[in-house]
Amino acid sequence: MQAARLIEGWMDRGHEVICIGRRMGKGPVKIGRHLVQVRKIYTLPNLGRPGRGISYLFSLSVLLMRYRRWIDVIYTRFLGEAAIVVSMLKRFGLLDIKLVANPAGTRNQGDVHFLRSIPFTPYLIKLLDEECDAINLISPLMDSELRQAGFSGQNFTHIPNGITIRPLNRASQHNNIKFITVGRIAPEKGLDLFLKAVAQLKDRLNPGQVIIVGSGPEETKLRKQAKELQINELIEWTGHLNQSQVQARLNEADVFVLPSRLEGLSNAGLEAMERGLAPIFSACGGLDTYIDKEIGWVVPCNDVLALSKAMSEALSMPMERIRDMGLQARSLIKQEFDIDIIVDRYLDLFAKLHQIK
């Protein structure tokens, strides 16, 4: 989603983009009003991890060498395989192109964890540190994790994820504060903690006052947990929704809950705050670092009691106060995360790198 927003913004400003990846079709792909050229990286999945890695390296190298005279900047959405391949080609003098890598994830789900899982980790970290012209960090926690892994920090930049700012279209007034969470239903999202917090407040909640949007591998397990906690009637499980449907459900709610055990800089959190919802975030070192008590709540990870207390405080507040917090959250998004601002910050970075010979 972030890549699509950036590509659209760069092309809106007259730049050309080719998108290269393993899941690409024959293309082109329509993003906004643009048709984006795509190229597929081919791998050999039947040869195990070494075979996949070698075939990925060969396929991407061929593509990059083919377009090397056309490309000005290579932007990789992760600090992983693609960044490693580009860095190797640069090290051997086969490419002379600026490389901007954008790490994703933190703790046991991040790119540092990936780098530590493959052979020659110290060499690869040194290679990336020296050959990446910029390593852009979308959340503060990534800085300390990368430095602890061996990165120098000399080429770190700090441009967060961005989001399109749309006119606010809140649903009609209602009296009961509605809680919503949106995302993949997986262990790292902490929805089991959310259900336990709801259970502690069940005497204060009405049917349908809690909305869970999304699907994933934990859905069956969590639905069973909700029944065991006797809170299933309080929850509306929507399943997977498309983007416009998610926007509509956010417009109906008042407080967005993100109880993740780990998170980079949550797109779902950005979308909720852009829609004017007051946030309750766990302290994952990402979007939560921007939140103060005038905007919402930040609670420790894996802390059901703290999460329940924050929800209880929200339930005790007048609706006007909750909506004012949501408007302040939206104001923060407009100031710091407007995709137009983020697109221009990247273009400024690219231009600056091209001045460095």
DRENLOVO-312480 format. One record per residue (C-alpha): residue number from 1; residue in three letters; x, y, z. Coordinates in nm, 3 decimals, decimal comma. Layout:
N
 num residuo    east   north      up
 NUM     ala       X       Y       Z
...
***
This chain:
357
 num residuo    east   north      up
   1     met   0,000   0,000   0,000
   2     gln   0,279   0,243   0,089
   3     ala   0,467   0,160  -0,229
   4     ala   0,154   0,224  -0,435
   5     arg   0,097   0,562  -0,268
   6     leu   0,457   0,666  -0,329
   7     ile   0,457   0,547  -0,690
   8     glu   0,138   0,739  -0,761
   9     gly   0,281   1,053  -0,604
  10     trp   0,611   1,028  -0,792
  11     met   0,432   0,974  -1,124
  12     asp   0,191   1,261  -1,050
  13     arg   0,503   1,481  -1,041
  14     gly   0,623   1,359  -1,380
  15     his   0,872   1,089  -1,281
  16     glu   0,894   0,744  -1,440
  17     val   0,870   0,421  -1,239
  18     ile   0,924   0,053  -1,311
  19     cys   0,814  -0,182  -1,035
  20     ile   1,009  -0,508  -1,002
  21     gly   0,900  -0,796  -0,779
  22     arg   0,837  -1,167  -0,744
  23     arg   0,458  -1,140  -0,757
  24     met   0,435  -0,920  -1,064
  25     gly   0,225  -1,029  -1,358
  26     lys   0,275  -0,932  -1,720
  27     gly   0,153  -0,579  -1,641
  28     pro   0,120  -0,294  -1,662
  29     val  -0,058  -0,218  -1,333
  30     lys  -0,296   0,073  -1,287
  31     ile  -0,223   0,292  -0,984
  32     gly  -0,443   0,598  -0,963
  33     arg  -0,453   0,747  -1,311
  34     his  -0,119   0,591  -1,408
  35     leu  -0,017   0,267  -1,578
  36     val   0,296   0,140  -1,404
  37     gln   0,534  -0,089  -1,593
  38     val   0,620  -0,405  -1,399
  39     arg   0,882  -0,676  -1,431
  40     lys   0,877  -1,015  -1,263
  41     ile   1,163  -1,168  -1,062
  42     tyr   1,166  -1,542  -1,131
  43     thr   1,267  -1,795  -0,866
  44     leu   1,295  -2,174  -0,848
  45     pro   1,086  -2,272  -0,544
  46     asn   1,145  -2,648  -0,580
  47     leu   1,517  -2,618  -0,507
  48     gly   1,480  -2,511  -0,145
  49     arg   1,599  -2,189   0,012
  50     pro   1,944  -2,190  -0,156
  51     gly   1,787  -2,247  -0,497
  52     arg   1,533  -1,971  -0,443
  53     gly   1,808  -1,734  -0,332
  54     ile   2,040  -1,805  -0,626
  55     ser   1,760  -1,784  -0,884
  56     tyr   1,633  -1,461  -0,726
  57     leu   1,983  -1,311  -0,740
  58     phe   2,028  -1,410  -1,105
  59     ser   1,684  -1,295  -1,220
  60     leu   1,697  -0,957  -1,045
  61     ser   2,057  -0,899  -1,159
  62     val   1,959  -0,957  -1,523
  63     leu   1,672  -0,709  -1,494
  64     leu   1,884  -0,444  -1,325
  65     met   2,164  -0,479  -1,578
  66     arg   1,910  -0,451  -1,858
  67     tyr   1,775  -0,119  -1,722
  68     arg   2,094   0,016  -1,567
  69     arg   2,121   0,310  -1,812
  70     trp   1,757   0,404  -1,751
  71     ile   1,753   0,392  -1,371
  72     asp   1,850   0,691  -1,155
  73     val   1,743   0,557  -0,815
  74     ile   1,664   0,209  -0,688
  75     tyr   1,416   0,211  -0,399
  76     thr   1,367  -0,117  -0,212
  77     arg   1,075  -0,146   0,022
  78     phe   1,271  -0,383   0,251
  79     leu   1,628  -0,416   0,370
  80     gly   1,633  -0,771   0,240
  81     glu   1,704  -0,975  -0,073
  82     ala   1,663  -0,692  -0,325
  83     ala   1,884  -0,452  -0,130
  84     ile   2,148  -0,727  -0,094
  85     val   2,150  -0,801  -0,469
  86     val   2,178  -0,432  -0,560
  87     ser   2,456  -0,384  -0,302
  88     met   2,651  -0,678  -0,444
  89     leu   2,624  -0,543  -0,799
  90     lys   2,743  -0,204  -0,677
  91     arg   3,033  -0,358  -0,486
  92     phe   3,154  -0,540  -0,797
  93     gly   3,126  -0,225  -1,009
  94     leu   2,840  -0,355  -1,223
  95     leu   2,596  -0,082  -1,113
  96     asp   2,651   0,285  -1,036
  97     ile   2,302   0,374  -0,918
  98     lys   2,184   0,535  -0,594
  99     leu   2,019   0,285  -0,359
 100     val   1,758   0,379  -0,098
 101     ala   1,644   0,090   0,122
 102     asn   1,339   0,109   0,346
 103     pro   1,351  -0,147   0,631
 104     ala   1,024  -0,298   0,749
 105     gly   0,914  -0,453   1,076
 106     thr   1,074  -0,460   1,418
 107     arg   1,182  -0,717   1,674
 108     asn   1,133  -1,079   1,562
 109     gln   0,941  -0,985   1,248
 110     gly   1,174  -0,725   1,105
 111     asp   1,452  -0,713   0,848
 112     val   1,721  -0,744   1,117
 113     his   1,568  -1,077   1,213
 114     phe   1,578  -1,184   0,847
 115     leu   1,943  -1,083   0,807
 116     arg   2,037  -1,283   1,115
 117     ser   1,862  -1,591   0,974
 118     ile   2,081  -1,623   0,665
 119     pro   2,450  -1,711   0,620
 120     phe   2,729  -1,450   0,624
 121     thr   2,525  -1,205   0,835
 122     pro   2,820  -0,982   0,943
 123     tyr   2,943  -0,953   0,584
 124     leu   2,594  -0,872   0,451
 125     ile   2,533  -0,607   0,717
 126     lys   2,868  -0,445   0,633
 127     leu   2,785  -0,465   0,262
 128     leu   2,445  -0,301   0,306
 129     asp   2,583  -0,038   0,540
 130     glu   2,846   0,065   0,286
 131     glu   2,651   0,033  -0,040
 132     cys   2,310   0,173   0,058
 133     asp   2,320   0,546  -0,012
 134     ala   2,032   0,589   0,232
 135     ile   1,858   0,357   0,475
 136     asn   1,524   0,517   0,553
 137     leu   1,365   0,436   0,887
 138     ile   0,989   0,474   0,920
 139     ser   0,986   0,424   1,299
 140     pro   1,223   0,528   1,581
 141     leu   1,267   0,173   1,714
 142     met   1,433   0,066   1,389
 143     asp   1,727   0,299   1,459
 144     ser   1,840   0,123   1,774
 145     glu   1,775  -0,225   1,630
 146     leu   1,987  -0,160   1,321
 147     arg   2,270  -0,005   1,522
 148     gln   2,273  -0,300   1,761
 149     ala   2,295  -0,533   1,460
 150     gly   2,605  -0,355   1,333
 151     phe   2,485  -0,073   1,108
 152     ser   2,676   0,252   1,153
 153     gly   2,381   0,489   1,112
 154     gln   2,586   0,713   0,883
 155     asn   2,330   0,687   0,604
 156     phe   2,008   0,676   0,810
 157     thr   1,720   0,901   0,706
 158     his   1,382   0,935   0,874
 159     ile   1,081   0,965   0,643
 160     pro   0,764   0,799   0,779
 161     asn   0,483   0,629   0,592
 162     gly   0,224   0,859   0,442
 163     ile  -0,148   0,862   0,376
 164     thr  -0,389   1,049   0,150
 165     ile  -0,589   1,314   0,335
 166     arg  -0,956   1,298   0,236
 167     pro  -1,256   1,508   0,338
 168     leu  -1,392   1,396   0,672
 169     asn  -1,725   1,218   0,645
 170     arg  -1,817   1,098   0,990
 171     ala  -2,131   0,892   1,045
 172     ser  -2,435   1,038   1,217
 173     gln  -2,419   1,097   1,590
 174     his  -2,452   0,803   1,827
 175     asn  -2,434   0,784   2,205
 176     asn  -2,222   0,475   2,267
 177     ile  -1,849   0,497   2,200
 178     lys  -1,757   0,237   1,939
 179     phe  -1,418   0,064   1,939
 180     ile  -1,269  -0,071   1,619
 181     thr  -0,953  -0,254   1,517
 182     val  -0,844  -0,325   1,161
 183     gly  -0,577  -0,561   1,037
 184     arg  -0,465  -0,913   0,967
 185     ile  -0,582  -1,147   1,242
 186     ala  -0,244  -1,292   1,337
 187     pro  -0,058  -1,345   1,667
 188     glu   0,160  -1,035   1,637
 189     lys  -0,148  -0,812   1,622
 190     gly  -0,239  -0,892   1,984
 191     leu  -0,612  -0,938   1,933
 192     asp  -0,619  -1,207   2,203
 193     leu  -0,518  -0,930   2,444
 194     phe  -0,790  -0,706   2,304
 195     leu  -1,054  -0,973   2,367
 196     lys  -0,938  -1,013   2,726
 197     ala  -0,960  -0,637   2,776
 198     val  -1,312  -0,636   2,630
 199     ala  -1,406  -0,915   2,870
 200     gln  -1,302  -0,699   3,166
 201     leu  -1,541  -0,430   3,043
 202     lys  -1,829  -0,646   2,923
 203     asp  -2,074  -0,510   3,181
 204     arg  -2,024  -0,164   3,031
 205     leu  -2,053  -0,259   2,664
 206     asn  -2,349  -0,317   2,437
 207     pro  -2,383  -0,564   2,149
 208     gly  -2,191  -0,451   1,843
 209     gln  -1,994  -0,185   2,032
 210     val  -1,666  -0,355   1,938
 211     ile  -1,580  -0,401   1,569
 212     ile  -1,304  -0,632   1,444
 213     val  -1,221  -0,586   1,076
 214     gly  -1,000  -0,834   0,897
 215     ser  -0,923  -1,201   0,852
 216     gly  -0,625  -1,426   0,905
 217     pro  -0,487  -1,746   1,055
 218     glu  -0,599  -1,665   1,411
 219     glu  -0,962  -1,585   1,330
 220     thr  -1,116  -1,922   1,422
 221     lys  -0,913  -1,939   1,741
 222     leu  -1,010  -1,586   1,846
 223     arg  -1,379  -1,638   1,773
 224     lys  -1,363  -1,940   2,002
 225     gln  -1,186  -1,731   2,266
 226     ala  -1,459  -1,465   2,245
 227     lys  -1,727  -1,729   2,307
 228     glu  -1,536  -1,868   2,603
 229     leu  -1,506  -1,516   2,748
 230     gln  -1,880  -1,468   2,689
 231     ile  -1,828  -1,151   2,486
 232     asn  -1,911  -1,271   2,136
 233     glu  -2,239  -1,080   2,128
 234     leu  -2,050  -0,757   2,198
 235     ile  -1,832  -0,798   1,889
 236     glu  -1,907  -0,752   1,522
 237     trp  -1,668  -0,964   1,315
 238     thr  -1,671  -0,821   0,962
 239     gly  -1,414  -1,049   0,799
 240     his  -1,204  -0,914   0,513
 241     leu  -1,322  -0,582   0,366
 242     asn  -1,199  -0,382   0,069
 243     gln  -1,051  -0,036   0,116
 244     ser  -1,373   0,159   0,067
 245     gln  -1,558  -0,070   0,306
 246     val  -1,285  -0,026   0,569
 247     gln  -1,317   0,352   0,530
 248     ala  -1,691   0,329   0,584
 249     arg  -1,652   0,125   0,902
 250     leu  -1,389   0,365   1,038
 251     asn  -1,633   0,650   0,980
 252     glu  -1,882   0,473   1,209
 253     ala  -1,640   0,426   1,501
 254     asp  -1,484   0,655   1,762
 255     val  -1,177   0,483   1,909
 256     phe  -0,921   0,277   1,718
 257     val  -0,742   0,005   1,913
 258     leu  -0,406  -0,131   1,795
 259     pro  -0,286  -0,381   2,060
 260     ser   0,005  -0,516   1,853
 261     arg   0,295  -0,705   2,006
 262     leu   0,517  -0,560   1,733
 263     glu   0,458  -0,303   1,464
 264     gly   0,656  -0,078   1,232
 265     leu   0,453   0,228   1,144
 266     ser   0,098   0,101   1,112
 267     asn  -0,094   0,184   0,795
 268     ala  -0,415   0,088   0,973
 269     gly  -0,331   0,332   1,252
 270     leu  -0,262   0,609   1,001
 271     glu  -0,594   0,545   0,827
 272     ala  -0,788   0,547   1,154
 273     met  -0,634   0,872   1,274
 274     glu  -0,686   1,030   0,932
 275     arg  -1,055   0,940   0,972
 276     gly  -1,065   1,128   1,304
 277     leu  -1,058   0,838   1,552
 278     ala  -0,890   0,864   1,891
 279     pro  -0,616   0,596   1,911
 280     ile  -0,524   0,339   2,174
 281     phe  -0,184   0,200   2,069
 282     ser   0,056  -0,044   2,227
 283     ala   0,411   0,088   2,268
 284     cys   0,582  -0,070   1,968
 285     gly   0,813   0,220   1,887
 286     gly   0,627   0,335   1,576
 287     leu   0,320   0,554   1,539
 288     asp   0,269   0,537   1,917
 289     thr   0,575   0,761   1,965
 290     tyr   0,375   1,051   1,818
 291     ile   0,082   1,013   2,058
 292     asp   0,029   1,222   2,372
 293     lys  -0,258   1,228   2,620
 294     glu  -0,437   1,500   2,425
 295     ile  -0,468   1,267   2,127
 296     gly  -0,506   0,917   2,274
 297     trp  -0,350   0,644   2,484
 298     val  -0,027   0,444   2,465
 299     val  -0,012   0,124   2,672
 300     pro   0,268  -0,128   2,728
 301     cys   0,277  -0,428   2,494
 302     asn   0,116  -0,748   2,628
 303     asp  -0,052  -0,558   2,913
 304     val  -0,421  -0,647   2,925
 305     leu  -0,483  -0,444   3,241
 306     ala  -0,340  -0,126   3,089
 307     leu  -0,534  -0,180   2,767
 308     ser  -0,855  -0,235   2,962
 309     lys  -0,789   0,079   3,169
 310     ala  -0,742   0,291   2,855
 311     met  -1,067   0,159   2,707
 312     ser  -1,241   0,222   3,039
 313     glu  -1,120   0,582   3,040
 314     ala  -1,255   0,625   2,689
 315     leu  -1,593   0,487   2,795
 316     ser  -1,603   0,734   3,083
 317     met  -1,536   1,039   2,866
 318     pro  -1,804   1,255   2,708
 319     met  -1,848   1,183   2,339
 320     glu  -1,748   1,541   2,261
 321     arg  -1,409   1,488   2,424
 322     ile  -1,347   1,165   2,231
 323     arg  -1,432   1,336   1,905
 324     asp  -1,205   1,628   1,989
 325     met  -0,919   1,382   2,048
 326     gly  -0,995   1,227   1,711
 327     leu  -0,980   1,564   1,540
 328     gln  -0,644   1,634   1,703
 329     ala  -0,524   1,293   1,583
 330     arg  -0,634   1,386   1,230
 331     ser  -0,452   1,720   1,261
 332     leu  -0,131   1,534   1,352
 333     ile  -0,168   1,313   1,044
 334     lys  -0,217   1,617   0,820
 335     gln   0,096   1,782   0,962
 336     glu   0,332   1,483   0,968
 337     phe   0,201   1,208   0,739
 338     asp   0,024   1,370   0,443
 339     ile   0,134   1,159   0,146
 340     asp   0,207   1,472  -0,059
 341     ile   0,459   1,582   0,204
 342     ile   0,611   1,231   0,222
 343     val   0,641   1,203  -0,159
 344     asp   0,823   1,537  -0,176
 345     arg   1,057   1,441   0,109
 346     tyr   1,160   1,129  -0,083
 347     leu   1,213   1,329  -0,402
 348     asp   1,427   1,578  -0,208
 349     leu   1,632   1,285  -0,076
 350     phe   1,676   1,139  -0,426
 351     ala   1,785   1,479  -0,562
 352     lys   2,031   1,527  -0,277
 353     leu   2,187   1,184  -0,337
 354     his   2,235   1,263  -0,705
 355     gln   2,437   1,569  -0,610
 356     ile   2,681   1,346  -0,420
 357     lys   2,931   1,196  -0,661
***
